[in-house]
Structure formats: C-alpha cells, structure tokens
Amino acid sequence: MPYAAKNSDLAAFQQELVGSWTNQDFGKDENKNPVGGPENPLSYNVMPLPQTDDPDGYILKNFKFYETLNFNDSIAIAAVAPNRGGLVSQNARALFYEQQVKFAEGPAKDTVVHVENGAWLWLPRFVQQDGPYPANVNAQSVSNALQQPADAAIAKQISIPHGNSVLALGSFDTVSKKGGSGVCMKDPVMNGSPVIPDAPFPYPVPANPVTPPPALISDLNVDARYTTLANTMANFQNPHPLLTQCPNRPLQEAVAIIQPDSFMHWRVTTEPLEKGMGSMIPGAEGVVTNIPFEQRVADVTAYWADYWLLYKKDGKDGRKKHKYLAYTQTILMVMTIKGKEYSFPHVTCNTVTHT
C-alpha cells in the first residue's frame, strides 16, 4: 500500500527537482545581451513534419522556446508505490511533473506549442512485508542479487497529448561515499563544470537500413533544409542553421556562461541498455506506444535524454546556491516520405532556472 512519504524518502535528484523551473536571465551573451529568459533563451527545437504537398514531402518547424516545468511538492512526495515480487518489494518513489512550452520567436511567439506530464521514478528494493496491508516499509535492503540493476535505477514516465506514451530507463554518474542506500542515494554531486557533448547532426536516415548503408536519398533535399535559412522558395522554418546542425550548442553556451561549481548528471533511454553497465535483466529496455494515427504518419520509435543539474554559489553568500537544469532529448519519428520510410530525429534542449 502507498504510504505518506517524506522528502527524505526520495532520491537526491528528486529532492533537488522539487519546485518550479522557468526560463530566466542568468547572464549575458557575446553581444552583452541578457540571456536565458523568454526573450533570449538558450534553447532549441528541431522538428520535422510530414507534408505531402511540399516538393520534398516534409517541412521543418525549428524554433527557440521557453517553458515552465513544475515538480509537484505535495502529491508527488506522497507517491510511494510498492511492486511485490514474493520475497522482495520494489518501492517506486515517484515525483510528478507538469511541463508547458511556448514559442520564443516566429509567427506564433508566446503561444503554447507543447504540454506534457509525467513522473521521475527511483526504484530501490526492500524486503517484502507480510500481509496485504503491511506497515511502512523499513530500510532493510535485500541481497545484491535482488537489487535493482545499476543501469536501471531510475525511470521517466512521459504522457504527451499527441497520443504518445514513453517509459525510459536510466542511471546516474555517481560518486560513492559513506551513507545512503541505492545508487541514487549515494552522493551524485560532482565538482566542477560538465562537458556537454555535441549532438549528432539530426539528419533523417532510412528507417530500415541495409548493409552497406546507402547515402541519404537526394530527393529529400536534406542539405538545403537543414543548413540554410528559411526562405520563400519552400515552406519550412529553419531560422538558426548552426543550431540545427548542432542542437546542443545552446547548452554548451549556457554552461560557459553559468560556470557551475558542481553538477549532477543522469540519463534515460528506451533503447536496450548497454551490456557491462550492471544490468542483470537480459534485453532490459524501455518502451514507446502511440495511437494509430501517429503510428501511420509520425510513429515515435525511441526516446533518450540527458539531464545536468547545475549548481552555482552566490558571489555574495557562498552558502547559497543557484540551481539550473539543462537537458537535451531526442525523439525518433518514422515518417513515410515519397513512399519510403525515414527515421527523423526530433531534438529538444533548454536550460531553466529554479525559481
């Protein structure tokens, strides 16, 4: 039975997420303009759309955006849902969130483009209590053989009103220290500033690759679509070609401006978990489901994301820390373009401030 959890029952990253995150100015760009807020966010979205009346069969809808991300500090912290397994129970510690995204530029500026809700789960295991209505679960841990695999210690559940649902599994970069229980309760804070990797060029590729892989089909007009500014010759929006080619650049700029003193890093994916990362479940992987319309025209087949929680000490009061959340996520969408199936990366990144 669920019981009323305390904040301390959540994993460290969940405790740090509680509250509201929005786009706020946190510095200045190379032109000395305020950066980070709704007027100049360090964010980007690469979004392909099927369009049969377009000469190339698809268009791009790329843009900067700003958002509000709320992690519920009442319902969420009370969400403890045990999964029974005979001798053990897995007590999913859930932190629910709501997200609303708005255009920061273009003809639809300041209107909502995306809404989403879901939960971040921490998945520790305990000795199963007796009876159908046991008392509060104690902190006695089970043997290592029954512990949650290290590479699947957390999960992200996502509900998107296009008719898509996602369950992604993941893990942390951690620093083992005394105390704590489970990989996420060890100290996950690392000193210094993270290195944000470049995101792969989000080109579409054949959804059913062959060996050897063929070159990109020229009739998709990929180079013109992805590397040039929007123009009147075709109905596509690509206002920032450099960002389209390197979608993580806004995060790299944000880290360079914030210069954090320390950070946490975690990742989740629906793809099969890599061997050698501690998984004891062969073929462990997440899942994506879509409604029939989406399956036919823009079938979401995979999702992965990286999150960096950044800490910056206040220059006036070294005890106070400012918190920023930087993330990059990729959704693979299979579309039929001119009778052939292609997998298009839909990449999104942003850096928001805890308010």
Secondary structure, 3 states (H helix, E strand, C coil): CCCCCCHHHCCHHHHHHCEEEECCCCEECCCCCEECCCCCCCCEEECEEECCCCCCCEEEECECEEEEEEECCCCHHHCEEEEECCCEEEEEEEEEEEEEEEECCCCCCCCEEEEEEEEEEECCEEECCCCCCCCCCCCCCCCHHHCCCHHHCEEEEEEECCCEEEEEEEEECCCCCCCCCCCCCCCCCEECCCCCCCCCCCCCEECCCCCCCCCCCHHHCHHHHHHCCCCCCCCCECCCHHHHHCCCHHHHHHHHHHCCCEEEEEEEECCCCCCCCCCCCCCCCCEEEECHHHHHHCEEEEEEEEEEEEEEECCCCCCCEEEEEEEEEEEEEEEEECCEEEEEEEEEEEEEEEC
